[in-house]
Amino acid sequence: MVYHLNIRQHIEERETFLSPFAVKSSQSRGRLRPEEPSPVRTDFQRDRDRIIHCKSFRRLKHKTQVFIAPPGDHYVTRLTHTLEVSQIARTIARALNLNEDLTEAISLGHDLGHTPFGHIGESVLNELFPGGFHHNEQSLRVVDLLEKDGRGLNLTWEVRDGILNHSKTNITVLYGKDWGKSNTFEGEVCKIADLIAYVNHDIGDAIRAGMITENDLPEIVSEVLGRSHSGRINTLVCDIIEHSWGVSGAGRGEPVIGMSAQVLKAAGILRDFLFEKVYNLASSGEQPESARHIIRFLYEYFTAHEDKLPPENRSYPGTAERRAVDYIAGMTDQYAQMIAEELKYIP
């Protein structure tokens, strides 16, 4: 069917009014495989929609963020985290006159490669797999290859770059040499929105779990960032908008997406507090240790019995270890536990 629409062209024309540092969809570096353009959506809008409709995105609702099998319905999952990152990133991108569609696509796809059991699963696979394992690299592999039975989603270069470079090489480092850098400002916005989302929703989860109280937060954090969930997010978002180039005109020299010195210091103190009082404790105990054993068991089993992998996984390129990692990383928490039990896993 031939469509006689030019909606996409109108959207692309409106993008000419974006910041000179924004990526215009009509100027994308393109896809791995060329495609005919859509009559109604820009390339970045199509990428966003492909991510939302893919199976890996749906599975995020049953993947751990911090707490494994929490006893309640209000704990953050990898899916709700992703949606919060998207909302925060879009707010910042809109205020800085960046490409909101590109920002949203990167945000929605940034954690597609996360393992079951959160960073516990990631650390175990990183120890076991000879090539090492990092969820940002796996997220790119998901959209390039694993989705759609080996065809991938065929996303644009800019979205793929943002997905690959959203993650810090050292999670305990806030900025500095290990912060890394995306090749678009939209990707940088996603990275900083990721930080804003998890340091705030993890406070709520930790309070819900009885690990801390609101009064336990360092006083400088409360004074600078605020004394409520919404207050802290508002402070961080507004500070980034004001401190970054664009709206405030504060940027001089090389453009940057960042925070003021005072807010950056408070955010760093908050992250250090969460590692000491929440993350390190949440990764110890009976449930996290059981999760580690399950991931190890599955890895050892499927590398030794590649014929037991699903047919689509056996067809992917790479070693037996690579194919086992692809299968395990795609599992939800419940599915990993179920498969381990079916294979006669003994704790």
C-alpha positions as CSV (number, residue, x, y, z in Angstrom):
1,M,0.0,0.0,0.0
2,V,1.3,3.5,-0.9
3,Y,0.7,6.2,1.7
4,H,0.4,9.8,0.6
5,L,1.4,11.3,4.0
6,N,4.1,13.7,4.9
7,I,3.7,13.8,8.7
8,R,7.3,12.6,9.3
9,Q,8.6,15.4,7.1
10,H,6.7,18.0,9.2
11,I,8.1,16.6,12.4
12,E,11.6,16.7,10.9
13,E,11.1,20.3,9.9
14,R,10.1,21.2,13.5
15,E,13.3,19.5,14.7
16,T,15.3,22.3,12.9
17,F,14.3,24.5,15.9
18,L,16.0,22.2,18.4
19,S,19.3,23.2,20.0
20,P,22.3,23.1,17.6
21,F,23.7,20.4,19.9
22,A,20.6,18.2,19.5
23,V,20.6,15.3,17.1
24,K,18.0,15.8,14.3
25,S,16.3,12.5,13.2
26,S,16.8,13.4,9.5
27,Q,20.6,13.6,10.2
28,S,20.8,10.2,11.8
29,R,23.9,8.1,10.9
30,G,21.4,5.4,9.9
31,R,20.7,1.7,10.7
32,L,22.7,-1.4,10.3
33,R,20.4,-2.4,7.5
34,P,18.8,0.4,5.4
35,E,15.0,0.8,5.6
36,E,12.4,2.8,3.9
37,P,11.3,5.8,6.1
38,S,8.0,5.8,7.8
39,P,5.3,8.2,6.5
40,V,4.3,9.2,10.0
41,R,7.2,8.6,12.4
42,T,10.8,9.7,12.5
43,D,13.5,7.1,12.8
44,F,13.9,7.8,16.6
45,Q,10.2,7.4,17.1
46,R,10.2,4.1,15.3
47,D,13.1,3.0,17.5
48,R,11.2,3.9,20.6
49,D,8.2,1.9,19.5
50,R,10.2,-1.1,18.5
51,I,11.7,-1.2,22.0
52,I,8.4,-0.9,23.7
53,H,6.9,-3.8,21.7
54,C,9.9,-6.2,22.0
55,K,9.8,-9.2,24.3
56,S,12.9,-8.1,26.3
57,F,11.1,-4.9,27.3
58,R,8.1,-6.9,28.6
59,R,10.4,-9.2,30.7
60,L,11.8,-6.2,32.6
61,K,8.6,-6.3,34.8
62,H,9.9,-9.5,36.4
63,K,13.5,-8.6,36.8
64,T,15.0,-7.4,40.1
65,Q,16.2,-3.8,40.6
66,V,17.7,-4.1,44.1
67,F,15.6,-6.4,46.3
68,I,15.1,-10.0,45.2
69,A,11.5,-11.3,45.6
70,P,10.4,-8.4,47.8
71,P,7.3,-9.0,50.0
72,G,5.1,-6.3,48.5
73,D,3.7,-4.8,45.3
74,H,5.3,-1.4,45.5
75,Y,9.0,-2.2,45.2
76,V,10.7,-1.0,42.1
77,T,11.3,-3.5,39.2
78,R,13.6,-3.1,36.3
79,L,10.6,-2.0,34.2
80,T,9.4,0.7,36.6
81,H,13.0,1.9,36.9
82,T,13.2,2.2,33.1
83,L,9.9,4.2,32.9
84,E,11.2,6.5,35.7
85,V,14.5,7.1,33.8
86,S,12.5,7.8,30.6
87,Q,10.3,10.4,32.4
88,I,13.2,12.2,34.0
89,A,15.3,12.1,30.9
90,R,12.5,13.5,28.7
91,T,11.9,16.4,31.1
92,I,15.6,17.4,31.0
93,A,15.8,16.9,27.2
94,R,12.7,19.0,26.6
95,A,14.0,21.8,28.8
96,L,17.4,21.8,27.1
97,N,15.7,21.7,23.7
98,L,17.3,18.4,22.8
99,N,15.7,15.6,20.8
100,E,13.1,14.1,23.2
101,D,12.3,11.2,20.9
102,L,15.9,10.1,20.8
103,T,16.3,10.5,24.6
104,E,13.2,8.4,25.2
105,A,14.3,5.6,22.9
106,I,17.7,5.4,24.6
107,S,16.1,5.5,28.1
108,L,13.6,2.7,27.3
109,G,16.3,0.5,25.8
110,H,19.1,1.1,28.2
111,D,18.5,-1.9,30.5
112,L,17.2,-4.6,28.1
113,G,20.3,-6.7,28.7
114,H,20.1,-6.8,32.5
115,T,20.2,-10.3,34.1
116,P,17.8,-11.9,36.5
117,F,18.5,-11.0,40.1
118,G,19.9,-7.5,39.2
119,H,23.5,-6.7,39.7
120,I,24.1,-10.0,41.5
121,G,23.3,-11.9,38.3
122,E,25.5,-9.5,36.3
123,S,28.5,-9.9,38.7
124,V,28.3,-13.7,38.6
125,L,28.2,-13.9,34.8
126,N,31.0,-11.4,34.7
127,E,33.1,-13.8,36.8
128,L,32.2,-16.9,34.8
129,F,32.1,-15.8,31.2
130,P,35.6,-15.6,29.7
131,G,34.8,-12.4,27.8
132,G,33.3,-10.7,30.9
133,F,29.7,-9.6,31.1
134,H,28.3,-6.0,31.3
135,H,24.6,-5.3,31.0
136,N,25.1,-2.3,28.7
137,E,27.0,-4.4,26.2
138,Q,24.3,-7.1,26.5
139,S,21.6,-4.5,25.9
140,L,23.2,-3.7,22.6
141,R,23.5,-7.4,21.7
142,V,19.8,-7.7,22.5
143,V,18.7,-5.0,20.1
144,D,21.3,-5.9,17.4
145,L,20.9,-9.6,17.4
146,L,18.8,-11.5,20.0
147,E,15.4,-9.8,19.5
148,K,13.1,-11.0,16.7
149,D,14.7,-14.5,16.5
150,G,18.1,-13.3,15.6
151,R,17.2,-10.4,13.3
152,G,17.4,-7.7,16.0
153,L,15.5,-4.5,16.1
154,N,17.8,-2.7,13.6
155,L,17.9,0.5,15.6
156,T,19.6,3.7,14.6
157,W,23.3,4.4,15.4
158,E,22.4,7.1,17.9
159,V,20.1,4.9,20.0
160,R,22.5,2.0,19.9
161,D,25.3,4.4,21.0
162,G,23.2,5.7,23.9
163,I,22.4,2.2,25.0
164,L,26.0,1.0,24.9
165,N,27.4,4.1,26.7
166,H,24.7,4.7,29.3
167,S,26.6,2.7,32.0
168,K,29.5,3.7,34.1
169,T,32.4,1.4,33.9
170,N,32.7,1.7,37.7
171,I,29.3,2.0,39.4
172,T,30.8,3.5,42.5
173,V,32.3,6.5,40.6
174,L,30.2,9.6,40.1
175,Y,31.8,11.4,37.1
176,G,35.6,11.2,37.0
177,K,37.6,9.0,34.6
178,D,35.3,6.0,34.9
179,W,32.1,7.9,34.1
180,G,32.4,7.3,30.4
181,K,30.7,9.4,27.7
182,S,28.0,9.0,25.1
183,N,28.4,10.5,21.7
184,T,25.2,12.5,21.9
185,F,23.9,14.8,24.5
186,E,20.7,12.8,24.5
187,G,22.7,9.8,25.6
188,E,24.3,11.9,28.3
189,V,20.9,13.0,29.6
190,C,19.8,9.3,29.8
191,K,22.9,8.5,31.8
192,I,22.4,11.2,34.4
193,A,18.6,10.5,34.5
194,D,19.5,6.9,35.3
195,L,21.4,8.1,38.4
196,I,18.6,10.4,39.5
197,A,16.0,7.6,39.2
198,Y,17.8,4.9,41.1
199,V,19.3,6.9,44.0
200,N,15.8,8.2,44.7
201,H,13.6,5.1,44.2
202,D,16.1,3.0,46.1
203,I,15.7,5.2,49.1
204,G,12.0,4.4,49.1
205,D,12.6,0.7,48.7
206,A,15.1,0.7,51.5
207,I,12.7,2.5,53.8
208,R,9.9,0.0,52.8
209,A,12.3,-2.9,53.6
210,G,13.0,-1.4,57.0
211,M,16.7,-1.0,56.2
212,I,16.8,2.8,56.8
213,T,14.4,5.6,57.7
214,E,14.1,9.0,56.1
215,N,15.9,10.5,59.1
216,D,18.9,8.3,58.5
217,L,19.8,10.2,55.3
218,P,22.9,12.4,55.7
219,E,21.9,15.9,56.8
220,I,23.7,17.6,53.9
221,V,21.7,15.4,51.4
222,S,18.4,16.5,53.0
223,E,19.5,20.2,53.2
224,V,20.7,20.4,49.6
225,L,18.5,17.9,47.7
226,G,15.3,18.0,49.8
227,R,13.5,15.9,52.4
228,S,11.1,14.0,50.1
229,H,11.2,11.8,47.0
230,S,9.7,14.4,44.7
231,G,11.7,17.2,46.3
232,R,15.0,15.5,45.6
233,I,14.1,14.7,42.0
234,N,13.0,18.2,41.4
235,T,16.2,19.7,42.9
236,L,18.4,17.4,40.8
237,V,16.5,17.9,37.5
238,C,16.3,21.7,37.9
239,D,20.0,21.9,38.9
240,I,21.0,19.9,35.8
241,I,18.9,22.1,33.5
242,E,20.3,25.3,35.1
243,H,23.9,24.1,35.2
244,S,24.0,22.5,31.7
245,W,24.4,24.6,28.6
246,G,21.2,25.8,27.0
247,V,18.4,27.3,29.1
248,S,20.5,29.2,31.6
249,G,23.2,30.1,29.3
250,A,25.6,28.9,32.0
251,G,27.7,26.7,29.8
252,R,31.0,28.1,28.7
253,G,33.6,26.4,26.5
254,E,32.7,22.8,25.7
255,P,29.1,22.0,26.3
256,V,28.3,19.6,29.1
257,I,25.3,17.9,30.8
258,G,26.1,18.1,34.5
259,M,25.3,19.4,38.0
260,S,26.5,22.3,40.1
261,A,29.4,21.5,42.5
262,Q,27.1,21.7,45.6
263,V,24.4,19.3,44.2
264,L,27.0,17.0,42.7
265,K,28.7,16.7,46.1
266,A,25.4,15.9,47.8
267,A,24.5,13.3,45.1
268,G,27.8,11.6,45.6
269,I,27.3,11.5,49.4
270,L,23.9,10.0,48.9
271,R,25.2,7.3,46.6
272,D,28.0,6.5,49.1
273,F,25.4,6.2,51.8
274,L,23.2,3.9,49.8
275,F,26.1,1.6,49.0
276,E,27.0,1.4,52.7
277,K,23.5,1.1,54.1
278,V,21.6,-0.6,51.3
279,Y,23.3,-2.1,48.3
280,N,26.1,-3.9,50.2
281,L,23.6,-5.3,52.6
282,A,21.0,-6.2,50.0
283,S,23.6,-8.3,48.2
284,S,24.3,-10.4,51.2
285,G,22.2,-13.0,53.0
286,E,20.3,-16.1,52.0
287,Q,18.3,-14.9,49.0
288,P,21.2,-13.2,47.2
289,E,23.5,-16.2,47.8
290,S,20.8,-18.5,46.5
291,A,20.6,-16.3,43.4
292,R,24.3,-16.5,42.9
293,H,24.1,-20.3,43.1
294,I,21.3,-20.5,40.6
295,I,23.2,-18.4,38.0
296,R,26.3,-20.5,38.4
297,F,24.3,-23.7,38.1
298,L,22.5,-22.5,35.0
299,Y,25.8,-21.4,33.4
300,E,27.6,-24.6,34.1
301,Y,24.6,-26.7,32.9
302,F,24.0,-24.9,29.6
303,T,27.6,-24.6,28.7
304,A,28.0,-28.4,29.2
305,H,24.6,-29.2,27.6
306,E,24.2,-26.8,24.7
307,D,21.6,-29.1,23.1
308,K,19.3,-28.2,26.0
309,L,19.2,-24.5,24.9
310,P,16.1,-23.3,23.0
311,P,16.5,-23.8,19.2
312,E,16.8,-20.0,18.6
313,N,19.7,-19.7,21.1
314,R,21.6,-22.5,19.5
315,S,21.5,-20.7,16.2
316,Y,23.2,-17.5,17.5
317,P,26.8,-16.9,16.6
318,G,29.6,-17.3,19.1
319,T,30.8,-20.0,21.6
320,A,28.7,-22.3,23.7
321,E,29.5,-20.0,26.6
322,R,28.2,-17.0,24.7
323,R,25.0,-18.7,23.8
324,A,24.4,-19.8,27.4
325,V,25.0,-16.3,28.6
326,D,22.5,-14.9,26.1
327,Y,19.9,-17.4,27.3
328,I,20.5,-16.8,31.1
329,A,20.7,-13.0,30.8
330,G,17.3,-12.9,29.1
331,M,15.6,-14.8,31.9
332,T,13.4,-13.2,34.5
333,D,13.9,-14.0,38.2
334,Q,11.0,-16.4,38.3
335,Y,12.0,-18.2,35.1
336,A,15.6,-18.7,36.2
337,Q,14.3,-20.3,39.4
338,M,11.8,-22.4,37.5
339,I,14.4,-23.7,35.0
340,A,16.9,-24.4,37.8
341,E,14.3,-26.5,39.6
342,E,13.3,-28.4,36.5
343,L,17.0,-29.3,35.9
344,K,17.1,-30.7,39.5
345,Y,19.1,-27.9,41.0
346,I,20.0,-28.7,44.6
347,P,21.0,-25.7,46.7
